[in-house]
Amino acid sequence: MSLFVLSIGFGLITASILAIASVGFTLQFGVTNILNLAYGDVMTGAAFIAYLVTRAGGSLWAALLAGAITGSLASYVLNRFLYTPFVRHGTRLFGMIIVTISVSLVLQNGLQAIFGASFFSLVLPRTASYGFAGMIFTGQQLLIMGIAVVAMAVVHSLLSYTRLGRAMRATAADPELARGCGVATDRVVGVAWLMSGALCGIAGVTLVMNVTSFSSTTGGSFLIPVVAAAVLGGVGHPYGAMIGALVIGLASEVSAAFVNPAYKEVVAFGVLVVVLLVRPQGIFAEIATQKEVVA
């Protein structure tokens, strides 16, 4: 059995989790111009809620739903009651990065204070393993990929075929013009954070479904590949985030197979650095340029 083929299989699983997370991350930025670096810790919070649900005897589907609701509400509350006041007082992009880093530290230490510094695992049913084209997947891993495909299809349908999706794209492109054309931009922003927060929560649950154990720092550590995928695709562009997730997921797992598993995050960080040096606006450049991410 080829080690390379096996690593491609692992890469597809990682890419699936990354796609869910990075699309949610980039939607938040595209609509509000906020690089929410507390995103990974909201993922961790959702994972802990899912852990409590499974520990109480709830199903995996109940855990996913609870994680999505947790991520959605937490993201909405952070934006509505913390980030928005800073923006209204004139805090710009890189000032908001400092704010979100501060929020990240508060959330991470709060989770550690509540749950402790121990490691936890979701209570999941045993599933069989399945082989396909030389790759091996467990039932949970196939479920993760299925969730990612459905989530991306829902995002695509929403952005392409609904009135809300058009309003979100208009708000991301030019909020002042959108407001002048009758778009209720404040409401659109709120819905966008609810939706992206749900993706964040689902990403947190799927992440801990795929690892043997997690702690209060797991989501924060996963933020580097999430940001790398978003920047590679063009931060603020959902379809770019999907492509970036696939590239980062495959690159990190293939390097883990042939170099060292400890270097997976190093690979993601390396890709991020190269992209920032060579093409800082990413694959899809228009939104990143409009939002002042690049000069």
C-alpha positions in Angstrom: 0.0 0.0 0.0 1.5 3.3 -1.1 2.4 5.8 1.7 1.8 8.6 -0.7 -1.8 7.5 -1.5 -2.5 7.1 2.2 -1.3 10.6 2.9 -3.6 11.9 0.1 -6.5 10.3 2.0 -5.5 11.9 5.3 -5.0 15.2 3.4 -8.6 15.0 2.1 -9.9 14.7 5.6 -7.8 17.6 6.9 -8.8 19.7 3.8 -12.5 19.0 4.6 -12.1 20.3 8.2 -10.1 23.3 6.9 -12.7 24.1 4.2 -15.5 24.3 6.8 -13.3 26.5 9.1 -11.7 28.7 6.5 -14.9 29.5 4.7 -16.5 30.6 7.9 -13.4 32.6 8.8 -13.3 34.3 5.4 -17.0 35.1 5.4 -16.6 37.0 8.7 -13.8 39.1 7.2 -15.5 39.6 3.8 -18.6 41.1 5.3 -17.2 43.0 8.3 -13.5 43.7 7.6 -12.5 42.0 10.8 -9.8 39.3 10.9 -11.2 37.4 13.9 -8.2 35.7 15.4 -10.4 34.4 18.3 -12.0 32.1 15.7 -10.0 29.1 16.7 -11.0 29.4 20.4 -14.6 29.6 19.4 -14.0 26.3 17.6 -12.6 24.9 20.9 -15.6 26.1 22.8 -18.0 24.4 20.4 -15.9 21.2 20.7 -16.3 21.3 24.5 -20.0 21.7 24.2 -20.1 18.7 21.8 -18.0 16.7 24.3 -20.5 17.5 27.1 -23.4 16.4 24.8 -21.8 13.1 23.9 -20.7 12.5 27.5 -24.4 12.9 28.6 -25.4 10.2 26.1 -26.3 12.5 23.2 -25.8 11.4 19.6 -23.1 12.7 17.3 -25.7 14.6 15.3 -26.9 16.3 18.5 -23.3 17.1 19.3 -22.8 18.7 15.8 -26.0 20.7 16.2 -25.0 21.9 19.7 -21.5 22.9 18.4 -23.0 24.8 15.4 -25.4 26.7 17.7 -22.6 27.4 20.2 -20.3 28.8 17.4 -23.1 30.8 15.9 -24.3 32.5 19.1 -20.7 33.1 20.4 -19.7 34.7 17.1 -22.8 36.9 16.9 -22.3 38.0 20.5 -18.6 38.8 20.0 -19.3 40.9 16.9 -22.5 42.6 18.2 -21.3 43.6 21.7 -17.5 43.8 21.4 -16.1 44.1 17.9 -18.8 46.5 16.4 -18.3 49.1 19.2 -14.6 49.2 18.4 -15.3 49.6 14.7 -17.8 52.4 15.3 -15.1 54.2 17.4 -12.8 54.2 14.4 -10.6 51.1 15.1 -9.2 50.0 11.8 -8.1 46.6 10.4 -4.9 46.0 12.3 -6.2 47.6 15.5 -9.0 45.1 15.4 -6.4 42.3 15.1 -5.1 43.3 18.5 -8.6 43.3 19.9 -9.3 39.8 18.5 -6.0 38.4 19.9 -7.0 39.8 23.3 -10.4 38.1 23.0 -8.6 34.8 22.0 -6.5 34.9 25.1 -9.5 35.5 27.3 -11.5 32.7 25.7 -8.6 30.2 25.8 -7.8 30.9 29.5 -11.5 30.9 30.3 -11.9 27.4 28.8 -8.9 26.2 30.7 -10.2 27.6 33.9 -13.6 25.8 33.4 -12.4 22.5 32.0 -8.8 22.3 33.3 -5.6 21.6 31.4 -6.5 18.0 30.8 -7.1 16.3 27.5 -10.6 15.2 26.4 -12.1 12.9 23.8 -15.6 12.8 22.2 -17.6 9.7 23.1 -18.1 8.3 19.6 -19.5 5.0 18.4 -17.1 2.5 16.9 -17.2 2.3 13.2 -15.7 0.1 10.5 -12.9 1.1 8.2 -13.4 1.4 4.4 -10.9 1.2 1.6 -11.1 3.3 -1.6 -8.4 3.6 -4.3 -5.7 2.7 -1.8 -6.9 5.1 0.9 -8.5 4.0 4.2 -11.2 6.0 6.0 -13.1 5.4 9.2 -16.9 6.0 9.3 -16.3 9.2 11.2 -13.8 10.4 8.6 -16.3 9.7 5.8 -18.9 11.6 7.7 -16.5 14.6 8.1 -16.0 14.7 4.3 -19.7 14.4 3.7 -20.4 17.3 6.1 -17.8 19.4 4.3 -19.3 18.7 0.9 -22.8 19.5 2.2 -21.6 22.7 4.0 -19.8 24.0 0.9 -22.9 23.2 -1.3 -25.1 25.1 1.1 -22.7 28.1 1.1 -22.5 28.1 -2.7 -26.3 27.9 -3.0 -26.8 30.7 -0.5 -24.4 33.1 -2.0 -25.4 32.4 -5.6 -29.1 31.9 -5.6 -30.7 33.7 -2.7 -31.5 37.3 -1.9 -29.5 37.1 1.3 -26.5 35.9 -0.6 -26.7 38.8 -3.0 -27.0 41.2 -0.1 -24.0 39.7 1.6 -21.9 40.0 -1.5 -23.0 43.6 -2.0 -22.2 44.4 1.6 -18.8 42.8 1.3 -18.0 44.8 -1.9 -19.2 48.2 -0.8 -21.2 48.6 2.4 -22.0 52.3 1.9 -23.3 51.7 -1.6 -25.3 48.7 -0.5 -26.9 50.7 2.3 -27.7 53.4 -0.2 -29.4 50.9 -2.4 -31.7 49.8 0.4 -29.8 46.8 1.8 -30.2 46.5 5.6 -26.4 46.1 6.1 -26.5 45.8 9.9 -29.0 42.9 9.6 -26.9 41.3 6.8 -23.8 41.5 9.0 -25.6 39.9 11.9 -26.8 37.0 9.7 -23.4 36.6 8.2 -21.8 36.2 11.7 -24.5 33.7 12.7 -23.9 31.7 9.6 -20.1 31.8 9.7 -20.2 31.1 13.4 -22.2 27.9 12.7 -19.5 26.9 10.3 -16.9 27.6 13.0 -18.8 25.4 15.5 -19.1 22.6 13.0 -15.4 22.9 12.2 -14.6 22.6 15.9 -16.6 19.5 16.3 -15.3 17.8 13.1 -11.7 18.7 14.2 -12.0 16.8 17.5 -13.8 14.0 15.8 -10.6 13.4 13.8 -8.1 13.5 16.7 -7.6 11.2 19.6 -7.9 14.0 22.2 -8.2 17.8 22.5 -7.6 20.5 25.0 -8.3 24.2 25.5 -5.6 25.1 23.0 -6.6 22.8 20.2 -8.6 25.3 18.2 -6.1 28.0 18.6 -3.3 25.8 17.3 -5.5 24.9 14.3 -5.9 28.6 13.5 -2.6 28.8 11.5 -3.7 26.4 8.7 -7.1 28.1 8.7 -5.6 31.5 8.2 -3.1 30.0 5.6 -6.0 28.5 3.6 -8.0 31.8 3.7 -5.0 33.9 2.7 -3.9 31.5 0.0 -7.4 31.6 -1.6 -7.7 35.4 -1.1 -9.0 36.4 2.3 -12.7 37.3 2.1 -13.4 35.0 -0.9 -15.3 31.8 0.1 -14.4 29.9 -3.1 -10.7 30.8 -2.7 -10.9 29.5 0.9 -12.1 26.1 -0.4 -9.2 25.9 -2.9 -6.7 27.0 -0.2 -8.1 24.4 2.2 -7.5 21.7 -0.4 -3.9 22.8 -1.0 -3.0 23.3 2.6 -4.6 20.0 3.7 -2.9 17.9 1.1 0.5 19.6 1.5 0.5 19.3 5.3 -0.4 15.6 5.3 1.9 14.6 2.5 4.8 16.4 4.3 3.8 14.6 7.5 4.0 11.2 5.8 7.5 11.8 4.3 9.1 14.3 6.7 7.8 14.5 10.2 4.2 14.7 11.5 5.3 17.4 13.9 5.9 19.7 10.9 2.4 19.9 9.7 1.7 23.3 11.1 5.2 24.4 10.0 4.2 23.5 6.4 1.0 25.6 6.7 3.0 28.5 8.2 5.5 28.2 5.4 2.8 28.3 2.7 1.4 31.4 4.4 4.8 33.1 4.4 5.4 32.3 0.8 2.0 33.5 -0.3 2.5 36.8 1.7 5.9 37.3 -0.1 4.9 36.3 -3.6 1.2 37.0 -3.9 -0.2 38.6 -0.7 -3.6 39.2 -2.2 -4.1 35.4 -2.7 -5.6 33.6 -5.7 -8.8 35.7 -5.7 -7.4 39.1 -5.1 -10.3 41.6 -5.4 -11.7 41.4 -1.8 -8.3 41.4 -0.1 -7.3 44.5 -2.1 -10.6 46.3 -1.3 -10.3 45.6 2.4 -6.7 46.9 2.7 -5.2 43.5 3.5 -2.6 44.2 0.8 -1.1 47.5 -0.4 
